[in-house]
């Protein structure tokens, strides 16, 4: 990683202590925070993607496709 920046992070003592306990499994506090921030950003971007898709959805077409006639009945092995 070439482009790395530092950021002074203020944490409540209780949270810092809880994070220190994660170091026992071999990961550093820094590594844990990076993963946590990455996961949160990913979740936020995913939610925004699906919100945009929902806003652009054509529900009339959705229901027409969902309720169309035809097709074949499920075959053996199609069950969950």
Secondary structure, 3 states (H helix, E strand, C coil): CCCCCCCCCCCCHHHHHHHHHHHHHCCCHHHHHHHHHHHHHHHHHHHHHHHHHHHHCCHHHHHHHHCCCCCCCCCCCCCC
